[in-house]
């Protein structure tokens, strides 16, 4: 259709943009920048065990030595000297929703967090800036022996040894510059342990909210699903928009033991001043299964490629992702998988939508090592550009070192076809509805992987209202 | 109602990217009538279907289209659909992520503005699919995605039966179909004919699909002109002799319709 003033509008994010400014003075805010002095102060504030203090300082050293990533979107506008590494609200973590301070509670209530907990979650953690403000697990889940707590409590509590054993072993600070930064200044996040054979029927959720301007959020998520256990974990993230850059350099480490299954779903809706330089990785043992569902809607710039290491024989992974790059956004997303065990299989399926000059890049890497006999992989990536000023790139990499791998790859980049719009209109749909139907149909393979409430949230995020109609 | 024409096309000309395709088309269809539009490849038959339905790629350069008493010459396709016009596409588009069943329900809701009664809708859909020998599972499959040529055409006829338009334009619905599929599609068209005052404009260049259908008028389109109009027997004649005698006259500019 030639009528240019009818387009899919940007995601309506007004509910996420509600700021909580007046109370910011009450917050403890670390001075900006990343120095040894600052790292020592964070460690002190957080009452770290000695090993953690050393870990932080070593990580900082690495951070200063490592080079910036040499691929992906430009991060020149991110001035690390203007980022505060640690912002703590005036409250301690609460176990009861009523005890969370009113203003913070209001923010989460607007985002629908407590409702979701009541209706469909086994446990919820809510992080506000650098620290968790609320954490709760339903009794029946706790009774099964499931541990779901904030990282700080885990570090000194009953599972301290386990945390010490696993913390940043899968994503070591040497991995890349922002992993090193994370190791130095991490704060908040969740620790989950599901004991052998325990199946958690309803999902656990963490919600990360970065409220303070010019702050960084560096939460650490560590999940261990023991042999034969089963878990679905959901994380949601949002932040109000500021005119200064914010930084998110979180880290997610997932250990999926023999014959276990973990599904990790993310709805990410950071504001458009956010640099989202996040690292996620899963180690999958024999016969185990890792499933990722990922929706990336927000941020100014993203580098996000969840990685799966199929270590054990017969281990499998599936990655389903969607990225929506609107005006001013440069989102570089995808997935990485390493096949190590025999008879391992991976399935990567991504969708990317770009509009109003947004740039969506799909980047993936599949590595099948020579030990990984009879490995199987299938990669498919579809991109949809909604106008002629947007951009979609596809950079799939494959490194196959066996001669018996079963490899499939499919990539499609397209625009909304005028003929398809006409076809739908000829059945009585308005032009706006026709376009919306095509876009939501395109996103459907991802939304149908999400629990209903989150599929609804995602559809709200891809709010396909039309302007100028 | 039968006295008043449902579709009144007067002096219609249209072009694609400044290339004139249709010239001075006059066509009147009354409620309940079945018209056949024939002509050799490239005559502009599909262009007429698209122009009537309002494909923005096809620009009206002259004349008017009156449908059910309203001038719809400049209306968008969705308005025409809501007024009761339907086009069965020659090459139906594939739309991933939307099931055939929910798409028809959506369209039905858009056209009637009424909430769809789910049970009744499902029953009706199942009956229509049965008539067209479509497996019920197609309702849950993505719209036309991975459908064979025959399945796509059946899905178009299914939409026609469910949406029950006042005028259905069928663009080459028989092309690329095997004998059995043509027969099935024809059965669907007969079902539509049986319904009250449903009118048809069947665009085709073969005659197989017409064998079991009652035809009121036949028009022959050559080089963007309707060169002759007759009754149903014209179909027989073309079946025997082809378009040769109509095509031959193309050399003379402004060629008058043959007797």
Interface residues (C-beta under 8 A of the other chain):
Chain A: X1 X2 X417 X418 X419 X420 X422 X423 X424 X425 X426 X427 X428 X429 X430 X431 X433 X434 X437 X438 X440 X441 X442 X443 X444 X445
Chain B: X53 X54 X55 X56 X57 X76 X77 X78 X80 X81 X82 X86 X87 X89 X92 X93 X94 X95 X96 X97 X98 X103 X106 X107 X110 X111 X142 X159 X163
